[in-house]
Amino acid sequence: MPELVVIAEQLLAPVPGGTGRYTAELLRALAATAPAGWEVSSVVARRADVSGARIEGVAGPRVLPLPPRALVGAWQLGVPYWPGGDAVHAPTPLAPPRGRVSVTVHDTVPWTHPETLTPRGVTWHRSMIGRAARRAAGLLVPTQAVADDLARHVRTEVPVRVAGHGVTAALGSGKTDLDLPERYVLAVGTIEPRKGIDTLIEAMAELDVPLVVAGQPGWGGLDPVALAGGRVDVRVLGRLPDEDLGAVLRRAAVLATPSLAEGFGLPVLEAMAAGVPVVHSDAPALVEVAGGAGLCVPRREVKALVRALREVLGSPERAAALAGAGRARAAEFSWRNAAEAVWGIHMQAEL
């Protein structure tokens, strides 16, 4: 029986972020949509504990003999180490250099906003994405905005398919015991420079509403509480289980996503699905995902962000209209579509 092996390393990363959620959800969807005769499994580098990479309904994870750094280094250097199976999907640019491989490219930040990554991260991503664009069986990108940017910055010689993300089923109707304000603006995501958290805090200083931040610290050493300097009531919740995140989302007055750059913007989709009004930046991918169902403001424009947040917070009618539009827009996305795009790459490779 032919086997599609998925590289599940991001599930065990110190800060899994949105790509960790993507990996888990895509694995489930790939298993649910596997063509007749195919099976899906996962692999990770050698560690003492790999239990965090187990996904119900998916075989594995199988543990490779190389530890994480060695695996990253080997594939970056082009060592043709194959992780097993008949075909491979890499949900991040960490992928074997040769063979029947499909790769998800989440964004083009290493080219468009390199200052928001470490220099090492910029070099690694440019190298790995560039190679995949020449040698992979195909690339999967989450938005047309990423596809267009990729065409501008990378010599791409393989098929590129566009398929958005979906909404996590676990973000259901569960409750949370977290001590939350009665009314708050919510930001969701890894706390790093490109998320625009500094702009958001400057805007929140003009509003008499607390800011709740759900996400782990990433690169850049940003501390929202320190940035606020006592001007804003900021609650940082850290990384939350899906059930808690769903409850925090549903109770928010508005989700604010003032990112400088995104490849998709999963919190925007999840907030819209939960019926929460969204204010987002004019980063092209966010504009594409929101599809007019959110309020769009120019990046780094504090005054525009203040006006948009006030518009939602001050008008129940406006908030309700945005919530309804968001639900309708979110219904257009699914993880199944993303999985079928991956299978499409590999089925085309068989012809």
C-alpha positions in Angstrom: 0.0 0.0 0.0 1.5 3.4 -1.0 2.2 5.7 1.9 2.3 9.5 2.2 4.7 10.5 5.0 4.2 13.9 6.6 7.1 15.7 8.4 5.6 16.5 11.8 8.6 18.3 13.4 6.6 21.5 13.9 4.3 19.8 16.4 7.4 19.4 18.7 8.9 22.9 18.2 9.4 25.1 21.3 7.0 27.6 19.7 4.7 25.7 17.3 2.7 28.7 16.3 0.3 28.8 13.5 2.4 26.3 11.5 2.0 23.8 14.3 -1.8 24.1 14.2 -1.6 23.8 10.4 0.5 20.6 10.6 -1.9 18.9 13.1 -5.0 19.9 11.2 -3.6 19.0 7.8 -2.5 15.6 9.0 -6.1 14.8 10.2 -7.5 16.0 6.9 -5.0 14.1 4.8 -5.9 10.9 6.6 -9.6 11.6 6.1 -9.2 12.3 2.4 -6.6 9.7 1.4 -7.2 8.2 -2.1 -8.1 4.5 -2.2 -5.1 2.3 -1.4 -3.1 5.1 0.2 -2.2 5.5 3.9 -0.9 8.5 5.8 1.8 8.5 8.5 4.1 11.0 10.2 7.7 11.2 11.1 9.8 13.3 13.5 13.4 13.6 14.5 14.8 11.6 17.4 13.8 12.9 20.8 13.3 11.5 24.3 9.6 12.2 24.1 7.6 12.4 20.8 4.1 12.0 22.3 3.2 15.6 21.4 3.3 14.6 17.7 0.7 11.9 18.0 -2.5 12.6 16.0 -5.5 10.4 16.3 -6.2 8.5 13.1 -2.7 8.9 11.7 0.0 6.3 12.0 3.1 7.3 13.9 4.9 9.3 14.5 7.8 7.2 13.3 11.1 8.4 14.8 14.0 9.0 12.5 17.5 8.2 13.8 18.7 11.8 13.5 18.1 14.4 16.2 16.5 17.7 15.2 19.6 19.7 14.5 21.2 17.0 12.5 18.1 16.5 10.4 17.8 20.2 9.7 21.5 20.4 8.8 21.5 17.3 6.6 18.5 18.4 4.5 19.8 22.0 4.3 23.2 20.7 3.0 21.3 18.5 0.4 22.0 15.1 1.9 19.5 12.8 0.2 18.2 11.3 3.4 14.7 9.9 2.8 12.3 9.6 5.7 10.4 6.6 4.3 7.2 6.1 2.4 6.4 6.6 -1.3 5.8 10.3 -1.1 6.4 13.1 1.4 4.6 16.2 2.4 6.5 18.9 4.3 4.1 21.3 6.1 7.0 23.7 6.5 10.1 24.2 4.3 11.9 21.5 6.3 11.9 18.8 3.6 14.2 16.2 2.0 16.2 17.7 -0.9 15.1 15.1 -3.5 12.3 12.7 -4.2 8.5 12.9 -4.5 8.0 15.8 -2.1 5.3 18.4 -1.8 6.0 21.5 0.4 3.8 24.1 2.0 5.2 27.6 1.8 3.3 29.7 4.3 4.6 33.1 3.4 7.3 35.1 1.7 8.4 37.1 4.8 12.1 36.1 4.3 12.0 38.3 1.2 9.4 40.9 1.9 10.1 41.6 5.6 13.5 40.0 6.5 13.9 42.4 9.4 11.2 40.6 11.3 13.2 37.3 11.3 16.7 36.4 12.6 19.4 36.6 9.9 19.9 32.9 10.2 16.2 32.3 9.8 16.1 34.5 6.6 19.0 32.5 5.1 17.6 29.1 6.0 14.1 29.9 4.6 15.3 31.4 1.4 17.5 28.4 0.8 15.0 25.7 1.5 12.1 27.4 -0.2 14.2 28.2 -3.2 15.3 24.6 -3.6 11.7 23.3 -3.2 10.6 25.7 -5.9 13.0 24.0 -8.3 12.9 20.4 -7.2 9.7 19.5 -5.4 6.7 17.7 -7.0 4.7 20.8 -6.2 4.2 23.7 -3.7 1.1 24.5 -1.7 0.5 28.1 -0.6 -2.4 29.3 1.6 -3.4 32.4 -0.4 -3.0 33.9 -3.9 -1.1 36.8 -2.2 1.6 34.3 -1.3 1.6 32.7 -4.7 2.0 36.2 -6.4 4.8 37.2 -4.0 6.6 33.8 -4.5 6.5 34.4 -8.3 8.1 37.8 -7.8 10.9 36.7 -5.5 11.7 33.0 -6.3 12.4 31.2 -9.6 9.7 28.6 -9.4 9.8 25.6 -11.8 7.2 23.4 -10.1 3.4 23.5 -9.9 1.9 25.9 -7.2 -1.5 25.2 -5.8 -3.5 27.7 -3.6 -5.6 26.3 -0.8 -6.5 28.1 2.4 -6.7 26.8 5.9 -9.8 25.7 7.8 -11.3 26.2 11.3 -10.2 23.8 14.0 -13.1 21.6 15.2 -11.8 21.7 18.8 -12.5 25.4 18.9 -16.0 24.5 19.9 -18.3 25.5 22.7 -16.1 24.6 25.7 -15.7 26.8 28.7 -12.6 28.3 30.3 -11.7 29.0 33.9 -9.4 31.8 32.8 -9.9 35.1 34.6 -10.9 37.3 31.7 -12.1 41.0 31.7 -15.8 41.5 31.0 -15.0 43.2 27.7 -11.7 43.1 25.8 -9.9 43.4 22.6 -8.1 40.2 21.7 -4.9 39.5 19.8 -3.9 35.9 18.9 -0.6 34.7 17.7 3.1 34.3 18.4 4.4 37.5 20.0 7.0 38.7 17.5 7.8 41.9 15.6 5.8 41.2 12.4 2.6 40.8 14.4 2.3 44.6 14.9 1.8 44.2 18.7 3.6 47.6 19.2 1.1 49.4 17.0 -1.8 47.7 18.7 -0.6 48.7 22.2 -0.2 52.3 21.0 -3.8 52.2 19.7 -5.1 50.6 22.9 -3.6 53.4 24.9 -6.4 55.6 23.4 -9.2 53.2 24.4 -10.5 52.4 27.8 -10.7 48.6 27.2 -8.3 45.8 28.3 -6.1 44.0 25.7 -5.9 40.2 26.0 -3.0 38.5 24.2 -3.1 34.7 23.5 0.2 33.4 22.2 3.7 32.4 23.1 6.7 34.8 23.0 8.7 34.2 19.8 11.7 35.9 18.3 12.4 39.5 19.1 12.0 39.5 22.9 8.8 41.5 22.9 6.9 41.9 26.2 3.4 43.4 25.7 3.1 44.4 29.3 6.5 46.3 29.2 5.5 47.9 25.9 2.3 49.1 27.5 4.2 50.8 30.4 1.1 50.9 32.5 -1.0 52.8 29.9 -3.0 49.7 28.9 -4.4 46.9 30.9 -2.7 44.0 29.2 -3.3 40.3 30.0 -0.9 37.8 28.4 -2.4 34.3 28.4 0.4 32.4 26.7 -0.2 29.4 24.5 -3.7 28.0 25.1 -5.3 24.6 24.6 -7.8 24.7 21.7 -10.8 24.5 24.1 -9.6 27.5 26.0 -8.7 29.4 22.9 -12.2 28.9 21.5 -13.8 30.3 24.7 -11.4 33.3 24.8 -12.3 34.0 21.1 -16.0 33.8 21.6 -16.0 36.2 24.6 -13.9 38.9 22.8 -15.5 42.1 21.7 -13.2 42.2 18.7 -10.1 40.5 17.3 -7.3 42.9 16.3 -4.7 41.6 13.8 -2.5 44.6 12.8 0.3 42.3 11.3 2.9 43.7 9.0 2.9 40.5 7.0 1.1 37.2 7.0 0.7 34.2 4.7 -2.8 33.5 5.8 -3.8 34.8 9.2 -5.6 31.8 10.8 -6.8 33.8 13.9 -8.8 36.0 11.5 -10.6 33.0 10.1 -11.1 31.4 13.5 -12.5 34.7 14.9 -14.9 35.1 12.0 -16.1 31.5 12.4 -16.8 32.2 16.1 -18.9 35.3 15.2 -16.3 37.8 16.5 -15.8 41.1 14.6 -12.3 41.5 13.1 -10.1 44.5 12.6 -7.1 43.6 10.4 -4.2 45.3 8.7 -3.9 45.8 4.9 -1.4 43.0 4.6 -2.5 41.4 1.3 -3.1 37.9 2.7 -5.3 39.2 5.5 -7.3 41.3 3.0 -7.7 38.1 0.9 -8.8 35.9 3.8 -11.2 38.4 5.3 -12.8 39.0 1.9 -14.4 42.3 3.1 -15.9 40.8 6.2 -13.6 42.7 8.5 -12.4 46.3 9.0 -9.2 46.9 7.2 -6.6 49.5 8.3 -3.2 50.5 6.9 -0.2 48.9 8.5 1.5 50.8 11.3 -1.3 53.5 11.2 -2.1 53.9 14.9 -4.9 56.5 14.4 -6.6 54.4 11.8 -6.5 51.4 14.1 -8.0 53.4 16.9 -10.9 54.6 14.7 -11.6 51.0 13.5 -11.6 49.6 17.0 -13.8 52.4 18.3 -16.2 51.8 15.4 -16.7 48.2 16.5 -16.6 48.8 20.2 -19.0 51.7 20.1 -21.7 50.3 17.8 -23.5 47.0 18.6 -25.1 47.2 15.2 -21.8 47.5 13.4 -20.3 44.7 15.4 -23.3 42.4 14.7 -23.0 43.1 10.9 -19.3 42.3 10.9 -20.0 39.1 12.9 -22.6 37.9 10.4 -20.4 38.7 7.4 -17.5 36.9 9.1 -19.4 33.7 9.7 -20.4 33.6 6.1 -16.9 34.2 4.9 -15.4 31.6 7.2 -17.8 28.9 5.9 -16.0 29.1 2.6 -12.8 27.6 4.0 -12.0 24.0 5.1 -9.1 21.8 6.0 -10.4 19.3 3.5 -9.7 21.6 0.6 -6.0 22.0 1.8 -5.6 18.2 2.1 -7.1 17.6 -1.4 -4.7 20.1 -2.8 -1.8 18.1 -1.4 -3.2 14.9 -2.8 -3.7 16.6 -6.1 0.0 17.4 -6.3 0.9 13.7 -5.7 -1.7 12.2 -7.9 -0.5 14.5 -10.7 3.1 13.3 -10.1 1.9 9.7 -10.7 0.7 10.6 -14.3 
